Amino acid sequence: MFIVIVPGVARPGGGVGENAAMHIRTFEPRDADAVVALWGACALTRPWNDPRLDIARKLAVADDLFLVGEIGPGDGLGRAEGEIVASVMAGYDGHRGWVNYLAVDPARRHQGLGAAMLAEAERRLAARGCPKLNLQVRTSTAEAVAFYERLGFARDDVVGLGKRLVHDDPPGA
Ligand SMILES: CC(C)(COP(=O)(O)OP(=O)(O)OC[C@H]1O[C@@H](n2cnc3c(N)ncnc32)[C@H](O)[C@@H]1OP(=O)(O)O)[C@@H](O)C(=O)NCCC(=O)NCCS
């Protein structure tokens, strides 16, 4: 298990929360509500992608490359329930590794959590023999490019193309 120490978070009413450890582990079905909420808070959901169907499709692959970052329990602070604060959905198609849904709770950014999630995804991909990682960044989240470049990614001379094979209904429709 990969563990990252998370500094205390400023509380709305003042003061700073206690330090805690973020545990990175494989997604479990009980995490679905928290992960969908996290993706919403990170503006990663889109009407044409039902996030719960995305989760179901990923679980059907069963590759242990869908990860969550959880604070507590087991961090010595007596928490009964863990708090999901980060996610990454990686994949390996036998030629390239892919990264999707990298998300960090907006209240917990710039503490190294995103880098830690990516590092664990890279570690698991490398263990499978994956030689290169690719990802696509929406032009509307262009600030993520700076994050990836800081972590060693370089722009490839490619044009991203996509073709939908399954059309999800918008969530709630
Ligand atoms: C992108 C994201 C995952 C980064 O998470 P994070 O926990 O704040 O990132 P880290 O603290 O691990 O930052 C790692 C490095 O990237 C840099 N970085 C992080 N966000 C950055 C930004 N918006 N602009 C420039 N640099 C950034 C950090 O300064 C840090 O560099 P350092 O090692 O020199 O300090 C987070 O901002 C997020 O969830 N964004 C919304 C969802 C998203 O766009 N995901 C990517 C989808 S393609």
Ligand as a Chemical Component Dictionary entry (heavy atoms), coordinates in Angstrom:
data_LIG
# 
_chem_comp.id                   LIG 
_chem_comp.type                 NON-POLYMER 
_chem_comp.pdbx_formal_charge   0 
_chem_comp.three_letter_code    LIG 
# 
loop_
_chem_comp_atom.comp_id 
_chem_comp_atom.atom_id 
_chem_comp_atom.alt_atom_id 
_chem_comp_atom.type_symbol 
_chem_comp_atom.charge 
_chem_comp_atom.model_Cartn_x 
_chem_comp_atom.model_Cartn_y 
_chem_comp_atom.model_Cartn_z 
_chem_comp_atom.pdbx_ordinal 
LIG C1  C1  C 0 -4.587 18.138 -11.773 1  
LIG C2  C2  C 0 -4.740 17.745 -10.287 2  
LIG C3  C3  C 0 -5.038 16.255 -10.203 3  
LIG C4  C4  C 0 -3.439 18.070 -9.554  4  
LIG O1  O1  O 0 -3.550 17.560 -8.215  5  
LIG P1  P1  P 0 -2.648 18.151 -7.030  6  
LIG O2  O2  O 0 -2.747 17.203 -5.884  7  
LIG O3  O3  O 0 -3.016 19.561 -6.758  8  
LIG O4  O4  O 0 -1.191 18.123 -7.668  9  
LIG P2  P2  P 0 0.196  18.010 -6.866  10 
LIG O5  O5  O 0 0.101  18.767 -5.604  11 
LIG O6  O6  O 0 0.578  16.576 -6.766  12 
LIG O7  O7  O 0 1.172  18.764 -7.879  13 
LIG C5  C5  C 0 2.276  18.116 -8.524  14 
LIG C6  C6  C 0 3.075  19.175 -9.243  15 
LIG O8  O8  O 0 2.272  19.787 -10.273 16 
LIG C7  C7  C 0 2.166  21.183 -10.035 17 
LIG N1  N1  N 0 0.792  21.628 -10.285 18 
LIG C8  C8  C 0 -0.333 21.127 -9.731  19 
LIG N2  N2  N 0 -1.421 21.780 -10.207 20 
LIG C9  C9  C 0 -0.940 22.727 -11.054 21 
LIG C10 C10 C 0 -1.555 23.737 -11.847 22 
LIG N3  N3  N 0 -2.901 23.924 -11.864 23 
LIG N4  N4  N 0 -0.755 24.542 -12.595 24 
LIG C11 C11 C 0 0.579  24.376 -12.592 25 
LIG N5  N5  N 0 1.230  23.435 -11.860 26 
LIG C12 C12 C 0 0.468  22.609 -11.110 27 
LIG C13 C13 C 0 2.475  21.379 -8.572  28 
LIG O9  O9  O 0 3.004  22.674 -8.342  29 
LIG C14 C14 C 0 3.482  20.302 -8.303  30 
LIG O10 O10 O 0 4.779  20.741 -8.674  31 
LIG P3  P3  P 0 5.975  20.710 -7.595  32 
LIG O11 O11 O 0 6.293  19.249 -7.417  33 
LIG O12 O12 O 0 7.027  21.502 -8.247  34 
LIG O13 O13 O 0 5.429  21.312 -6.364  35 
LIG C15 C15 C 0 -5.889 18.542 -9.605  36 
LIG O14 O14 O 0 -5.664 19.934 -9.823  37 
LIG C16 C16 C 0 -7.266 18.211 -10.107 38 
LIG O15 O15 O 0 -7.925 17.306 -9.604  39 
LIG N6  N6  N 0 -7.765 18.988 -11.117 40 
LIG C17 C17 C 0 -9.121 18.814 -11.638 41 
LIG C18 C18 C 0 -9.258 17.542 -12.425 42 
LIG C19 C19 C 0 -8.304 17.488 -13.607 43 
LIG O16 O16 O 0 -8.147 18.430 -14.370 44 
LIG N7  N7  N 0 -7.674 16.303 -13.748 45 
LIG C20 C20 C 0 -6.813 16.017 -14.859 46 
LIG C21 C21 C 0 -7.657 15.407 -15.913 47 
LIG S1  S1  S 0 -6.747 15.200 -17.415 48 
# 
loop_
_chem_comp_bond.comp_id 
_chem_comp_bond.atom_id_1 
_chem_comp_bond.atom_id_2 
_chem_comp_bond.value_order 
_chem_comp_bond.pdbx_ordinal 
LIG C1  C2  SING 1  
LIG C2  C3  SING 2  
LIG C2  C4  SING 3  
LIG C2  C15 SING 4  
LIG C4  O1  SING 5  
LIG O1  P1  SING 6  
LIG P1  O2  DOUB 7  
LIG P1  O3  SING 8  
LIG P1  O4  SING 9  
LIG O4  P2  SING 10 
LIG P2  O5  DOUB 11 
LIG P2  O6  SING 12 
LIG P2  O7  SING 13 
LIG O7  C5  SING 14 
LIG C5  C6  SING 15 
LIG C6  O8  SING 16 
LIG C6  C14 SING 17 
LIG O8  C7  SING 18 
LIG C7  N1  SING 19 
LIG C7  C13 SING 20 
LIG N1  C8  SING 21 
LIG N1  C12 SING 22 
LIG C8  N2  DOUB 23 
LIG N2  C9  SING 24 
LIG C9  C10 SING 25 
LIG C9  C12 DOUB 26 
LIG C10 N3  SING 27 
LIG C10 N4  DOUB 28 
LIG N4  C11 SING 29 
LIG C11 N5  DOUB 30 
LIG N5  C12 SING 31 
LIG C13 O9  SING 32 
LIG C13 C14 SING 33 
LIG C14 O10 SING 34 
LIG O10 P3  SING 35 
LIG P3  O11 DOUB 36 
LIG P3  O12 SING 37 
LIG P3  O13 SING 38 
LIG C15 O14 SING 39 
LIG C15 C16 SING 40 
LIG C16 O15 DOUB 41 
LIG C16 N6  SING 42 
LIG N6  C17 SING 43 
LIG C17 C18 SING 44 
LIG C18 C19 SING 45 
LIG C19 O16 DOUB 46 
LIG C19 N7  SING 47 
LIG N7  C20 SING 48 
LIG C20 C21 SING 49 
LIG C21 S1  SING 50 
# 
